[in-house]
Amino acid sequence: MICYNNTNNTITIHTKNSTYQMKIDSKGVLLHTYYGPRVRSGDFSNWILQEDRGFSPQPSEAGLDRTYSLDTQPQEYSSSGVGDFRIPSIEATSLDGSYTVDLRYVSHSIEDGKYTLDGLPSFYDNGGEWETLRVLLKDTCTNLTVELLYGVFAECDLITRAVKVSNSGTNPVSLERVMSTCVDFPSGTFHTITLGGAYGREREPVRMPLTQGIHTAQSIRGSSSHQQNPFTILCSPDTTEDSGDCWGFALVYSGNFLAQTEYTQFHETRFVMGIHPFHFSWKLKAGETFCAPEAAMVFSNSGLSTLSQRFHKAIRLNLCRGQWKDARRPILINNWEATYFAFDADKIVSIAEKASKVGVEMMVMDDGWFGERNDDFRGLGDWDVNEKKLPGGLSALAERIEALGMKFGLWVEPEMVNEDSKLYRLHPDWAFKIPGREGTRSRHQLVLDLSRKEVRDYILTNLRNTLSSAHISYVKWDMNRSLTDVFSLSLPSDQQGEVYHRYVLGVYEILEALHQEFPHILIEGCSGGGGRFDCGMLHYTPQIWCSDNTDAIERLRIQYGTSFCYPCSTMGAHVSAVPNGMTRRCVPLHTRGVVAEAGTFGYELDLNELSEEELAEVPQQIAHFKKNWELVTKGTYYRLGNPFEEAPFYGWMHVSEDQTRALASVVTGVGHANPIRGILRMKGLDPNRDYKVNGTVYGGDVLLHVGISLPILDEYRAVQFEIEAV
Ligand code: GLA
């Protein structure tokens, strides 16, 4: 619910459990007055102190009043260069070289439904659930008008924000920074939780107390990155999984991002998030509009589990799209870790044959099927089938796979080119390179300049041809390096700052065309594992390969960290061979299955190499997944413990919305002599009901508070509890 009160000039947004307020003050400045637990309406600006603060200057409207400064007022969208010394939301260079933007309220409107953003991913209305608030601000000097957009999804406590900046003057302006959200908190001490990590160790939660200064999470790699995720939580120091205030912010964007939290001189806190200003500028000519990507915000005053659950539901139902967003995904087998580049059609069919017999439903052929791609030195960019490996092309292979009763899927990496390729020899200028510089290779590949239309056309034409050439049910869209040498030959010098963003828009444009033209194809995102796991990609690819690290024990951490924002339905997770290719660890097949079952579930090995005993276990895993997928995908998710801490086990739970069914899974940690016993206390169950747990009846309250004692097990063993209300 969005309400405007014309007596006190406040605009208040109520979701089911949260309230957010802004106020137009007497100078026309849009103040931010509240974001927190749901409260009744009112004017919440009473906490704002009007005080003469040294070195906090006054705008002209304040006249001789030294108690009013933009530096001490909480801002809804902070200006730059006119007295607010905290993090600015917007900066622009005018024709005269000045940087300042200083915004004042013009008007606002409230409407049913959710706004949309051209060319950018965003949350959407599933049918009358959302409201939109638009607030127009203007800087009379630069003639920039800024439209702040708010989407309100009350049921999920989700508020989205986006920003459109228009040049209503006659001279061009260069935008240097346009943040998507800015929220000021008046008091209190905070912790930040960000998702850090590395290749193979994606989304490790990092919790830090805020001290005076600025805490940053960012990517300047051209993609959202393995190292930092475009997601930040602010919480009270005592917030836990089950209690306390927390605010989550996710950027619906897949490129360079900046998320900063500033703890100020007066112990106030400002959070901003948006496109990273690094090498960013956008030339806005008269009459043009620039749109900054969407940021999604969720508040919970009942701890981190609730915060995650609210994101999960909204992402699954109101961000992911297409027929696969909520459907059971085919159980796939991927040949990458089984063969790497060394395969031909017969090898793929032999893997599929074995897999089809145990109930696997789709064969995915990974990297190496096209051009001269027999290693990672060559071939990217040439999307013609390697007939030596695959005689008769994709259609012949797809037919052989389909004859086994399986679907067929394919790996692609459309954004890249190897210098050793026909494409590069023909169009060397299509790869990013700075004139006069040698260029930077990564995995022996260069990045195609997707800001150029002819490059996007080439990619889309090739993808169209490939996807129409055979029965293809699935595509794994990979992106295996960070962007460097970002320079486009198609743009003049004063627009080179646009290239990073235009690249991301190019990716979205191609993915949108595929989404429209091939709605039956399930697209899985990937970037060397989980290097582009973000809300932007999830609008086009309802699942993303979580990590190239398929070691089940490491995956516990990766999937745990990922779950702070992203639902299980989005996490690509497979059972792979042991010893694991990255860690050399041997984890029992059962455990590998239990961990993969908490994601999209599939296999990434050659089943021909399993023992008879192991092979017999595969149909059981598949049957278990099929029985429980709905619970895993649509149920409420609880983290039971923290896999980064030494403990007898780490667990997680999925509980049906009506609390009648649940699945609890635990995996034991590193083995110790004379070990400590683990007790599993469950979550999310109804304390007033009785539940049958693997055959024995317990009270819900007993399961929640007393718990179940786990047997002493070897390290890395999994136990699952199927729970049903009686
Ligand atoms: C990336 C992916 C892997 C695999 C390889 C193929 O690393 O994450 O799963 O597809 O590329 O080159």
Residues whose N, C-alpha, C, O or C-beta is under 5 A from the ligand:
A	BS01	GLA	W336 D366 D367 C526 S527 G528 G529 D548
